[in-house]
Amino acid sequence: MLIVLAVLSLAVFAVPPRYKYWFTLLVVAAGAAVSTALALSAWGASAGEIVFESGYSPLFLFDRPVMDGLSAVFVIVASVVAVSVTVYAKDYLAAYRESKSPAQMSLHYAALSLLYFSMVFVLTYRGGFAFLFSWELMTLSSFLLVLFEGEKREVRRAAINYLVLMHVGFVFLLTGFVLGSGGGDAAGFDALRNYFATHDPVPLFLLFFAGFGMKAGLFPLHVWLPEAHPAAPAHVSALMSGVMLKMGVYGVMRVLTYVEAGELYTIGLIVLFAGVVTALWGIVFAALQNDLKRLLACSSMENVGLIFTGLGAGMVGRATGNDVLALLGTGGALLHAVNHAFFKSVLFLNAGSVYLKTHTRNLDELGGLSKRMPVTSLLFLVGTLAICALPPFNGFVSEFLIYAGFFRSVAAGTDVLLAAVGIATLSLVGGLVVLVFTKAYGIGFLGMPRSRRAAEAKEAGNWMIGAQVLPLAGILLIGLVPAFVSSRLTGVVSSVYSLPEMPAGTDGLAHSLAMISVLAAVLIGMAGGIYVWKRRLLRGRTVAEFPTWGCGFTAPDARMQYTAESYAEGLQRLSSPLTGRSAGETGVSKDEPFAGTVPNSTGRWRDRVDSLVSGRWVFLVRKLNARLGRFQTGRVNHYVLHAVVFLAAVFLLTLLGIL
């Protein structure tokens, strides 16, 4: 059914324009319903996994789809977010229907459906051909989605950069599958068990880690991420950041299921180190951004870094026999992958609503939106509190599990140094996250409007707001009843990685999670009680409004507020060796007492790692093309001469036995 629905999604080109959206929504919703039902059946399977004979299709060279608890978790999350972003797209894309042809809209809708189905196939097929076919379909469909506003030069650049780097990652994966099947087994994940049992697993794992890390946005393979997410429409950014990045996480977690515990120590340290660096660099670079969507994109790096930090710690715990760290680190990583999908979807969708109503993403041109877009502002605030890991929201629960694993390791005297590094990283990153999102919410939604566009903003449409019900429910469900969700996810981890469900040292964890629910209920009760008490006190009274005290200024205006740039100025100086303002941009002069309009400023900061990883290669390719261009003279006799020289060279090399 899923394969039929995926193929059927292409029929949107033949659907009349007024029904294209409804057709796409129907296909995605049907796919999500089928996928979720299959995932729930696999999650509760007594054998640990289900092989679906009905997926025996020539499209995938007759590879059979297989689903276990690990893939089931990601399938459910992908389905929830896919339905949410498809509902959101109705009002968001309405603004483009006049400027886009029916064929362009059809291509976007088809790519949106195919991106969802391709991710489900990635999560369920383990054969090399079927998996790589699905992986490539995911890359191409997301490329088309990023290219939606391809008439803009920066969008074309971001899309092509994304496509090239994804194919570099594809080469790593292809090489990994080929080498892993060297023993005569069919290429695929299942062949890795025999390979890892007879070879050093580290070199082959590094190939897969590079390929999957490219998709996940690991440092220094992240350079596509801050460009592609802002270039894509908001619902596409939500699906890519919330779910597609997790395909890289899933790939690494899947490969690790085939490595014996005794061989995991070095691999765990590599994963942990990559996660720590990614988390720190992602949140530092996010703090510098004034573009709201780029800020959210960079913070996705930070969350991916936290996921890999927990996963790496869990693998080290498996290698050293520290079952507490193994279960809580890996379980916390899996839960954080789920949590990030929910709260980052909410944040990106609301950032899209802000952009649609103000036509700007620059924080220094926003402000005052909490009064003009109150529902959007409230939803963005919920996402902000969740990503800052504050109770009673879901981000707190996953980070609590990872913290608990580290602290219990310290208490038991095992892996103490590693646990100390993990605790320090989580603490530092957590503080910077608060800095980043108080900046995003405070500058963007509070205070006075900094531009006419912000002052004239209106609330987002009902479909854009209603679309967020599903991820918002996930945020609240995990935050309010963490014991229910956490126990099921740690059960998946213990089953997939052969760990005890309740190892010695985890006693009291269930009580701690239950206390989180109690404290959440107390916080909600206190907030509700204060609100009711306030309403009763003000009943029958006249409430007068006065201007905020202006510190002696009789006519305060928007120029007297903090700017997004000044908010993180100290961090800018500390990170200057690795960052710099984009060419042609100027900042606020230090001689100005109040910020005015800054010419040529979009609030974009350049990542020097980008120039090291991709910029130099682009320069070399351009230089090579310039030299090869000398052979393109436009004269037929020259081209004939080139062919003759080539044939002569082939003939000579053949005679010498080289060819």
Buried (B, 14 or more C-beta within 10 A) or exposed (E): BBBEBBEBBBEBBEBEEEEBBEBBBBBBBBBBEBBBEBBEEBBEBEEEBBEBEEBEBEEBEEBBBBBBBBBBBBBBBBBBBBBBBBBBBBBBBBEBBEEBEBEBBBBBBBBBBBBBBBBBBBBBBBBBBBBBBBBBBBBBBBBBBBBBBBEEEEBBEBBBBBBBBBBBBBEBBBBBBEBBBBEEBEBBBBBBBBBBEEBEBBEBBBBBBBBBBBBBBBBBBBBBBBBBBBBBBBBBBBBBBBBBBBBBBBBBBBBBBBBEBEBBBBBBBBBBBBBBBBBBBBBBBBBBBBBBBBBBBBBBBBBBBBBBBBBBBBBBBBBBEBBBBBBBBBBBBBBBBBBBBBBBBBBBBBBBBBBBBBEBBBBBBBBBBBEBBEBBBBBBBBBBBBBBBBBBBBBBBBBBBBBBBBBBBBEBEBBEEBBEBBBEBBEBBBEBBBBBBBBBBBBBBBBBBBBEBBBEBEBBBEBBBBBBEBBBEBBBBBBBBBBEBBBBBBBBBBBBBEBEEBBEBBEEBEEBBBEBBEEBEEEEEEEEEEEEEEEEEEEEEEEEEEEEEEEEEEEBEBBBBBBBBBBBBEBBEEBEEBBBBEEEBEBBEEEEEEBEEBEEBBBBBBBBBBBEBBBEEEEEEEEEEEEEEEEEEEEEEEEEEEEEEEEEEEEEEEEEEEE
